Amino acid sequence: MPGKATRIAGSQTDITERKLAEQRLLHDAFHDALTGLRNRSLFIDRLGRTLRRARHSEGPAFAVLFLDLDRFKGVNDSLGHMVGDQLLVAFARRLEDCLRPQDTVARLGGDEFAILLDDIDDVTDAARIAERIHGELSQPFLLGGQEVFATASIGIAAGAAHYERPDDLLRDADMAMYRAKSLGKARHELFDPDLHH
């Protein structure tokens, strides 16, 4: 009624800190602590979604690049783990600079990284990205006041509807990367089914 006082009872709690803590936990669960890149779990999830989409439609082409820094153990052994960690972080930033916003880059562990190139015309687009990465690595990293040169071996596996699991596609890109390493490092190779033999 107009003019009559009404009493409302309630309580108020600021949950901002709790929500921020939840967001940090969720981020940490799916991102690499050192580089801030996505981790293996999130990469496999994204790759799985892309595979499902490819099986159910004639969607755009995609590819996975598996990267391994060449002679990374030598950097750790000669310059120390702190410089090695700085190299991994700097390498992650250079990878991001080579990619489009819709691409997914992840650190899988150690000095291994993976890239999901989504919505490409064909596998030659993936080879061009690999060339761009090699070009970026031709410039030295300035770490702890020293110039450090690094190269990477890259394996490329083109996405195809016959893949059932994301791990299979990642495995094939990994096999192509080892082929690139065996042929002299600092190069990229496309997966060939003959590598299974």
Secondary structure in CASP SS format (residue, H / E / C, confidence):
PFRMAT SS
TARGET T0000
AUTHOR 0000-0000-0000
METHOD secondary structure of the structure
MODEL  1
M C 1.00
P C 1.00
G C 1.00
K C 1.00
A C 1.00
T C 1.00
R C 1.00
I C 1.00
A C 1.00
G C 1.00
S C 1.00
Q C 1.00
T C 1.00
D C 1.00
I C 1.00
T H 1.00
E H 1.00
R H 1.00
K H 1.00
L H 1.00
A H 1.00
E H 1.00
Q H 1.00
R H 1.00
L H 1.00
L H 1.00
H H 1.00
D H 1.00
A H 1.00
F H 1.00
H E 1.00
D C 1.00
A C 1.00
L C 1.00
T C 1.00
G C 1.00
L C 1.00
R E 1.00
N C 1.00
R H 1.00
S H 1.00
L H 1.00
F H 1.00
I H 1.00
D H 1.00
R H 1.00
L H 1.00
G H 1.00
R H 1.00
T H 1.00
L H 1.00
R H 1.00
R H 1.00
A H 1.00
R H 1.00
H H 1.00
S C 1.00
E C 1.00
G C 1.00
P C 1.00
A E 1.00
F E 1.00
A E 1.00
V E 1.00
L E 1.00
F E 1.00
L E 1.00
D E 1.00
L E 1.00
D C 1.00
R C 1.00
F H 1.00
K H 1.00
G H 1.00
V H 1.00
N H 1.00
D H 1.00
S H 1.00
L H 1.00
G C 1.00
H H 1.00
M H 1.00
V H 1.00
G H 1.00
D H 1.00
Q H 1.00
L H 1.00
L H 1.00
V H 1.00
A H 1.00
F H 1.00
A H 1.00
R H 1.00
R H 1.00
L H 1.00
E H 1.00
D H 1.00
C H 1.00
L C 1.00
R C 1.00
P C 1.00
Q C 1.00
D C 1.00
T E 1.00
V E 1.00
A E 1.00
R E 1.00
L E 1.00
G E 1.00
G C 1.00
D C 1.00
E E 1.00
F E 1.00
A E 1.00
I E 1.00
L E 1.00
L E 1.00
D E 1.00
D E 1.00
I E 1.00
D C 1.00
D C 1.00
V H 1.00
T H 1.00
D H 1.00
A H 1.00
A H 1.00
R H 1.00
I H 1.00
A H 1.00
E H 1.00
R H 1.00
I H 1.00
H H 1.00
G H 1.00
E H 1.00
L H 1.00
S C 1.00
Q C 1.00
P C 1.00
F E 1.00
L E 1.00
L E 1.00
G C 1.00
G C 1.00
Q E 1.00
E E 1.00
V E 1.00
F C 1.00
A C 1.00
T C 1.00
A E 1.00
S E 1.00
I E 1.00
G E 1.00
I E 1.00
A E 1.00
A E 1.00
G C 1.00
A C 1.00
A C 1.00
H C 1.00
Y C 1.00
E C 1.00
R C 1.00
P H 1.00
D H 1.00
D H 1.00
L H 1.00
L H 1.00
R H 1.00
D H 1.00
A H 1.00
D H 1.00
M H 1.00
A H 1.00
M H 1.00
Y H 1.00
R H 1.00
A H 1.00
K H 1.00
S H 1.00
L C 1.00
G C 1.00
K C 1.00
A C 1.00
R C 1.00
H E 1.00
E E 1.00
L E 1.00
F C 1.00
D C 1.00
P H 1.00
D H 1.00
L H 1.00
H H 1.00
H C 1.00
END
